[in-house]
Amino acid sequence: MRKYSRISPIVTTMVAALLTAGCSSGASVGNYLWGDDDAPAPAQTRAIQPGNAALPNAPAASTYSYTASSASGENRAGFSKLPKNSQRVFVIVNDQPITGYDISQRTRLNQILGKRRNSRKDVLKELIDDVIQISAAKQNKVEIDDKRINGAIANMASSTGSSPGRLRAQLKKQGVAFSSLKQQVKASLALRWLMQKNKAAVGKVSDADIDRTLKKVNADPRRQGVTVYLIRQINLPVEQTSSAMAPQLLQARAIEAQQIARRYKGCSSLRSASSGIYNVKLTRTIQADSRKLPPQMRSSLRKAGTRKLLGPMRTQAGIQMIAFCGTKRIQPPKITRDQAKNLAENEKFGNAADNILKGLRRKAFIDYKVASARP
């Protein structure tokens, strides 16, 4: 039995991404710029007068917040509704079933890695190729056991100053089983062996290749930065009561909100402006993506400036006002030449690997059990 432990450059750089994913200090800023949620209905910002219970509705912060979301709607499509423990078989490859659980796990793993191509068809193709690669290695009596896989993961973690334990904990925090990473690493080891067996020509990366990669990545519109509006919410909850009393309680809270508005002198004055008023909840600063803010809300914020509050407005929990604390420009860093070289090497490796896999796919037994899973 031959043993194999070397691993592709793609997986080597993968672990570094896994170790920083989910940490605000380490996550790529570029991942924060790609939100595409529908904008909420424009919020009305007229003030309420005593006796007037017709409060406008406040938009949900989740609709305009600047958060670490996936790159596009395509990346989120397909598997978000799958049960975590789904065992429905989507496709069988060389007698190996690929289930809904496998798909959801790989989708989450790819999201952590920041992969741009992560649609249902992309994930299925990736999982199918993994099975084909491992099957081909097994047919050639190439042993890729747990010891080799764990060793490769340990080496990669060590190269980033971490450990397999920390990596396992980070994956668990993101809802990804360690076995899902091991399966991907096993497939990568098998692919490297296949490329060496077939004497695949990856080719060296030239300075021109690096220059093209630098220009392409740094010119990506998603890396051109975004202006965020710094917003804080002032919430005055209304306790649950009888329907007869609800309008009066809501009106009382709206009047208290107006008291806060009269005292307000800027975001730094929020605590003093709300002192003496029962049960006022101040949120931390929200970074609102200017592209996702409704035009009317964006206009109202600029018109109000940083010295006035918007509202009162109605929420499901009670009364809300919005404080505008200014704007901030978030600019992703330009990639370095070394990073561009790694990207160019990965691209060449991927192209060479795909040429080998084309022939293996034609020979493989692939049985789609779900019609929508077909390519």
N, C-alpha and C positions, 0 to 999 in steps of 0.2 A: 504493500500500500504506500503510495506516495503522499507526503504531507506537504501542506502549503500554508505559509503564514504571511507572505507579503500582501500588501493591500494597495488599492488604487489611490491616487492623489485626491480624488473626489471625496472619498471617505475620510482621508486624513484631515482635510479642512472641515469636514462635517462636524467632527467632535467639538472643535473650538466653537462652532456656532451653537451647538447644543448646550455647552457649558454657560454661555452668556444669555441664551434665550430666556425671556421672561423677566430679566433684570433690567430695570430702567436705566442703570448706568452702563449696561453692556449691549443692549439691543440696538440694532441698526436704526438710525434715525429715518432712513429711507422707508422702512416698513411702516412708519407712522403717517406717511403722506398719501396713502392710497385709498382712503375711505371713499365709499360711493353710495352711502345710504341715501334714500330719498329725503329731501328737506322737509321739515315739519311745516304745517300750515302757519303762515305769518301770525305772530302773536300781537294782539291788540295791547296797546300800552296806555290807554287813557286812564286817568286816575278815577277812583271811585269816590263818590260823594255820600255823606251820611244819608241813609234811607234808600240808596240805590244798590240793590242786591245783584245786579246783572254784571258779574265779574267776567272779564275775558279769561280764557284758558291759557295757562303757561305751557310752553313747549317742553317736552322731555329733554333733559340734557344729553341723553344717550344719542339723540338724533343729530347733534351737532358737535359733540365732544371730539377732540383730537386724540385718538387712541391707537394702540398698536394693533391694527387690524390686518387682515391679509391683503394681498396686492390687488385683487380685483374681485368682482362678483363671481367670476368663473371659479376662482379658487375656493369660494365658500359653497358653491353649488353642489348638489348631489347627495352628500352624505351627512349633512347637518342633522337630519331627522332620523338617522339610523340608531337603533338602540345600541347602547354600549356593549351589550353581550350578544349582539345579533349573530346567529349561526346560519343564517340563510346562505346557501351556496350560490354564488354569482357565476362562477366559471370553474371548470375542471381542466387542469393542465397536466398532461402525463400522469393521470390518476391522482393528482394532488388538488384538493378543493381549495378555492379561494372564497372566503366568507365575508359577510358584511363586517364582522369584527376585524378581519385582516385589513379591509379597506379603510375603515374608520381609523384604525391605529396608524396606518401608513399616511393617511391624510393629515393627522395631527402631527406626526413626525415631520412631514414635509413642511407644514406650517411653521414649526419651530425653526426649521432650517431656512425658512424664507424663500422656498422654491416658488417661482412665479407660475410655473405650469403645474397645476395641482387640481385639475378638473377630474371628474369621475373617470373619464376615458384615459387621462394621463396616469392616474393612480393604478388603474387596472392594467394598463400596458406595462407599467413598472413592475407590478407584482407578478404578472405573467412572465416577463423576462427573467425575474429572479428565479422562478421555478425552473425555467428552461436552462439557465446557467448552472444551477446546482445539479440538475439532472444530467447535464452533459459532463460535468466533472465526475459525478458518481459513476457514469457509464465507463469512464476512463480510469476508474479505480483510484481517483484522487480523494484522499481523506481530508475533510475539513471539519474536524470535531470541535466540541465545546472548548477544549483546552487551547486549540489554535485561535478560535474566535475570541475567547476571553483574553488571550495573550495580546492579540492585535488591538483590542479595545484598551487594554491596560497601557500598551505602548503609546497609543494615541493620546490617552488622557494624560500620561506622564509628560508628553511633549508640550502640553499646554499648561503644565504646572498643576494638574489636578489629579484625580484618582477615579477608578471605576465606581467607588461608593458615592462620590459626589455626583458623578454623571447619572447614576441610577436614581438618586434622590431628585435631581433636576427633572428627569423624565417623568418620574412618578408625580411630581408637582404639576406637570403639564398634562397628566392623564395618559401617558404613553408607557406601556409595559416594556421592561428591559429586553424581553424576548423579541420584541419588534425590531429593536436596533440590532440585536444579534443576528436576526434573519437577514437584514439588509447587509450587514458586514459579511456574513457568510456568502451571500450572492456576489458581493464585490470581490472577495477572494477567489471565488470560482471564475469570475469574469477575467481577472488578471491572469489566471492560469490559462484560460482559453486563448487569450490574446498572445501569450508567449508560445503556446502550442502552434497557433496558426501564423506565428511570426508577423503579427500585425504591426504595420509601420505607423507609429504615432507621429513621428517627426519632431524636430526641435522647434521651439518657439523663437521666432526672429524678433529683432527690434521693431520691424514693421508690424508684426502681429500685436506686439504690446502697445504700440502707438494707436493702432486701430481699436483695440479693446478700451484703452483709456478714453479715447474720443467718444466711443459709443456709450460707455457707461456714464461718463460725466455729463453727456448731453441728454441723457434720459430725462424727460419732463418730470418724472417723479422724484428726481434728485435735485430739482431746482429750488427747493425750499418752499415754505408756506408761511403765510401770516396768520397767527392765531390771536383771537380776542381773549383777554384775560378777564374771566367772569367769576363772580361769587353769587351764590343764591342765599337769600334770606327767607327762611321758611317759618311760618307760624301755624303749627298744626291745630286742627279743630277736633276735639274729642268727639267720639261717636255718641250720638244722643237720639232722641225721638225726632221724627220728621218735622214735628211742630216747632221744636226748639232750634233745629239746624240753621235756618236762615238768620235768626237773631245772633247765634254764636258766630256764624260766618261774618256777619256785619260787624260785630264787635272786634273780631280779629283784624278785619280790614281797616278799621279806624285806628287800631294799635299800629298797624303797618304804616299808616300815614304819619303817625307820630315819629316813627323811626326815620321816615323819609325827610321830615322837617329838620331832624337833628343831624342828618347825614352830611358829612363834609368831604367824603372820599373814602376809599376802601380801608385805609388805616383807622378810620373812625367808626367802623361797624360795631365793634364791641361796646364802645361808649354810647353810640346812638341807640343801641338796643337794650341798654341796661335799665333795670326797673320794670321791664315788660316780661310777663310770664312766658316761659317755654318758647324761646326764640332759638332756632337752630341755624347756625352759619356754616355753610359748606367751605371746604378748602377751595383754592383757586382752580377753576376749570379752564383748560386750554381749548377754546372753541375754534374749530377749523373754519376759517373765514369763507371757504368755498362751500361749506355745508350750511352756513347760516342763511335763513330766509332773507331775501333782500330787504324786506320791510324791517325785520329785526336788526339787521346790520345798520340800516339807516337810522333807526331809533337809538341804537347804542351810541353812534357817533354824534347824533343830535343832543342826546342827554349829556354826553361827556362823562368825565370821571367824578363829577361833583353832584350828580343827581341819580336817583334810583328809578328804574323802570317798574311800573306796577302801581298798585297791587294787582295780582292775577290769581286765578283760581287753579288749584291742583286737586287731585283726588284726596290728598291728605289735609288740605286747608288753604292757606293763603301764601303766596310767594311774591317776592320782589327780586330784581336782578341788579347787581352792581357791576358797572363796567370799570375795570381797573387799568385799562390801556391795551396796547397791542405788543406783540413780540414776533420777531422773525426767526424762524427755525430753519437752519440751513444744514443739510447733510454734508459731512466732510467729503472732499474729493478723494477718490481711491488712489492709493500709492502705486508706483510702478511695479513693486513686488506683488501687490494684490492683483494688478492687471495681468502680470505674468502667470500667476496661478490660475486665473480665469481662462486665459488663453490655452494653457496646458490642459485644463479640464475639458475645454471645448474640443481640442484635438483628440484627447483620449476618448471622449464621448462619440465622436465621429468614427473613429477606428473601431470602437466596440460595436457600434450600430451596424457596421458593415458585416461583422462576424455574426451578429444576432439575426440578421435577415435570413441567412441560410438555416440557422437553427430553428427559427420560427416556422419555416416552411415544413420542416420535418416533425415538428411537435404536434401532439394531439391536444387540440384546444376545443372544448365543448362549452359553449355559452348556455347557461341555464336561465338567464334573465335576458329577455329580448333587448331591453334598453342598454345592456352592457356591451352589445356587439359594436365593433369599430365602424 
